[in-house]
Amino acid sequence: GAGVSQSPSNKVTEKGKDVELRCDPISGHTALYWYRQRLGQGLEFLIYFQGNSAPDKSGLPSDRFSAERTGESVSTLTIQRTQQEDSAVYLCASMKGGRPDTQYFGPGTRLTVL
Amino acid sequence: KQEVTQIPAALSVPEGENLVLNCSFTDSAIYNLQWFRQDPGKGLTSLLLIQSSQREQTSGRLNASLDKSSGRSTLYIAASQPGDSATYLCAVMNYGGSQGNLIFGKGTKLSVKP
């Protein structure tokens, strides 16, 4: 079946602009995660959605970052007033939910802020 | 705070060699540990997941072990091939953490030369 998909694959933007990144999880997966990987760094957790529960936003680095998810479907990560330090690969993962299990990752969106 | 360390950061071996990648973590209260493979532009692929109650998992030429009490895991790759060249990431899922988010090491970049 289809895996996790993300769009766009690459995004180049100017400092100060807003960007929106999209994630389509595997159908039926109730848990969805956003991670960020900056050059030379490990993956950092950003935000977690589980079903209709309130999201866990504890990993968001600033209030310029927000994310939404409608039910158990698509999620969007929005970065407002982008800064050069936001340049990174943003990865989305989904998991079946119910109990901790394998997380399946999308190919990522490479964001470059000029 | 959980920290995950991977040694070595990079490894180059000739084709056919057996090799071991190391992962250590500071907090033994983990739910599970996963090994991933990361190829450029293709996101992460889950290789093996070891639950905290398990000591090892095997898939083909890969074998992962877990010693939770000492905070260590190893990934053993038998008879390495050039197609194994990639970055290998170790990640742990904590009990009581952000509801299942993974904490990653920075990875070991493996190069297998023909």
HADDOCK unambig.tbl for C-alpha pairs under 7 A between the chains (distance, minus, plus):
assign (segid A and resid 41 and name CA) (segid B and resid 106 and name CA) 5.96 0.50 0.50
assign (segid A and resid 42 and name CA) (segid B and resid 104 and name CA) 6.02 0.50 0.50
assign (segid A and resid 42 and name CA) (segid B and resid 105 and name CA) 5.74 0.50 0.50
assign (segid A and resid 42 and name CA) (segid B and resid 106 and name CA) 4.20 0.50 0.50
assign (segid A and resid 43 and name CA) (segid B and resid 104 and name CA) 5.85 0.50 0.50
assign (segid A and resid 45 and name CA) (segid B and resid 101 and name CA) 6.58 0.50 0.50
assign (segid A and resid 56 and name CA) (segid B and resid 98 and name CA) 6.79 0.50 0.50
assign (segid A and resid 100 and name CA) (segid B and resid 100 and name CA) 6.19 0.50 0.50
assign (segid A and resid 102 and name CA) (segid B and resid 49 and name CA) 6.81 0.50 0.50
assign (segid A and resid 104 and name CA) (segid B and resid 46 and name CA) 7.00 0.50 0.50
assign (segid A and resid 105 and name CA) (segid B and resid 43 and name CA) 6.31 0.50 0.50
assign (segid A and resid 105 and name CA) (segid B and resid 44 and name CA) 5.63 0.50 0.50
assign (segid A and resid 105 and name CA) (segid B and resid 45 and name CA) 6.97 0.50 0.50
assign (segid A and resid 106 and name CA) (segid B and resid 43 and name CA) 5.72 0.50 0.50
assign (segid A and resid 107 and name CA) (segid B and resid 41 and name CA) 6.40 0.50 0.50
assign (segid A and resid 107 and name CA) (segid B and resid 42 and name CA) 4.69 0.50 0.50
assign (segid A and resid 107 and name CA) (segid B and resid 43 and name CA) 3.87 0.50 0.50
assign (segid A and resid 108 and name CA) (segid B and resid 43 and name CA) 5.83 0.50 0.50
